[in-house]
Amino acid sequence: MKHIIHPLLLLFLINFGCVKNTEVEETCIDERLIDETMACYMIYAPVCGCNNVTYSNDCIANISGVLNYTEGACEETN
């Protein structure tokens, strides 16, 4: 007996299941999250954004639309 995947199930697997969505993984900045009017605390606790830009703290990174960052300043590349 042949197994046939229903088209709606295939669509579900592509969007939510086994198949990775590379467009989402490659996204670093979400421009919809940028809010230059938002206030942040002025504590220097640098984070390195996924775009290799050092932000003075996580709040600044968040209001700049950065989706992923790590603690500490970015390493300088020459």
C-alpha positions in Angstrom: 0.0 0.0 0.0 1.3 3.5 -0.9 1.4 6.2 1.7 0.3 9.6 0.4 0.8 12.7 2.5 -2.2 15.0 2.5 -1.2 18.4 1.0 -2.4 20.2 4.2 -0.2 18.0 6.4 2.7 18.7 4.1 2.1 22.4 4.4 2.0 22.1 8.2 5.3 20.2 8.3 7.0 22.8 6.1 5.8 25.7 8.2 5.9 24.2 11.7 7.5 20.8 11.7 10.4 19.0 10.4 11.5 21.2 7.6 13.5 24.3 8.7 12.5 27.7 7.6 15.9 29.2 6.6 14.3 32.7 6.1 13.5 32.9 9.8 16.9 31.6 10.9 18.8 34.1 8.8 16.8 37.1 10.2 18.8 39.2 12.6 16.9 42.5 12.8 13.1 42.9 12.8 12.4 46.4 11.7 8.9 46.2 13.1 10.5 46.1 16.6 12.6 49.3 16.2 11.3 52.0 18.5 13.5 55.1 18.8 11.0 56.7 21.2 11.4 54.0 23.8 13.5 54.8 26.9 16.2 52.4 28.2 18.2 52.3 31.4 21.7 53.8 31.2 23.6 50.9 32.6 26.6 49.8 30.6 26.3 46.0 30.2 27.4 45.4 26.5 25.8 42.8 24.3 26.9 41.6 20.9 24.1 41.6 18.4 23.7 38.9 15.7 24.7 41.7 13.3 28.1 41.9 15.0 27.3 45.4 16.5 28.0 46.1 20.2 25.0 47.6 22.0 25.5 49.3 25.4 22.9 46.9 27.0 20.1 44.5 26.1 17.4 47.1 26.2 19.2 49.2 23.5 19.6 46.0 21.4 15.9 45.2 21.8 14.6 48.6 20.8 17.0 48.5 17.9 15.1 45.4 16.6 17.9 42.9 17.3 16.5 39.4 17.7 19.5 37.6 19.0 22.5 38.8 21.0 25.1 37.4 23.5 26.5 39.0 26.6 29.7 41.0 26.2 31.1 43.3 23.5 31.6 42.0 20.0 35.1 40.9 19.1 36.8 43.4 16.8 37.7 42.0 13.3 40.4 43.6 11.3 
